[in-house]
Amino acid sequence: MTNLTKSRKVEEGKQVAERLNGYAAVIGCWALVGAYFTTGQIIPGLV
């Protein structure tokens, strides 16, 4: 029973890496929205 109640400690380096990955994903989404609004295409230059 004590095994189920223990919380696992996540390494700090992994938390930093996941947070940076999330920030990069958000920036990519905003770049996609910006490209669509300025050019009308999702990937400018690609037919």
C-alpha positions as CSV (number, residue, x, y, z in Angstrom):
1,M,0.0,0.0,0.0
2,T,2.9,2.4,0.7
3,N,4.2,1.9,-2.8
4,L,1.0,3.4,-4.3
5,T,1.1,6.5,-2.1
6,K,4.7,7.5,-2.9
7,S,5.1,10.3,-5.3
8,R,7.8,10.1,-7.9
9,K,10.4,12.9,-8.2
10,V,11.0,14.1,-11.7
11,E,14.5,15.3,-12.6
12,E,14.8,19.0,-12.9
13,G,16.6,18.8,-16.3
14,K,13.6,16.9,-17.7
15,Q,11.2,19.6,-16.5
16,V,13.3,22.3,-18.0
17,A,13.5,20.4,-21.3
18,E,9.7,19.9,-21.4
19,R,9.0,23.5,-20.6
20,L,11.3,24.7,-23.4
21,N,9.7,22.3,-25.8
22,G,6.3,23.7,-24.8
23,Y,7.5,27.3,-25.4
24,A,8.9,26.3,-28.8
25,A,5.5,24.7,-29.7
26,V,3.6,27.9,-28.7
27,I,6.0,30.1,-30.7
28,G,5.6,27.8,-33.7
29,C,1.8,28.0,-33.5
30,W,1.9,31.8,-33.3
31,A,4.3,31.9,-36.3
32,L,1.8,29.7,-38.2
33,V,-1.1,32.1,-37.4
34,G,1.0,35.1,-38.3
35,A,2.1,33.6,-41.6
36,Y,-1.6,32.7,-42.4
37,F,-2.8,36.2,-41.7
38,T,-0.1,38.0,-43.6
39,T,0.1,35.7,-46.7
40,G,-3.2,33.7,-46.7
41,Q,-1.2,30.5,-46.9
42,I,-0.3,28.1,-44.1
43,I,3.2,27.5,-45.6
44,P,4.1,30.6,-47.7
45,G,5.6,29.7,-51.1
46,L,4.3,26.1,-51.1
47,V,1.5,25.5,-53.6
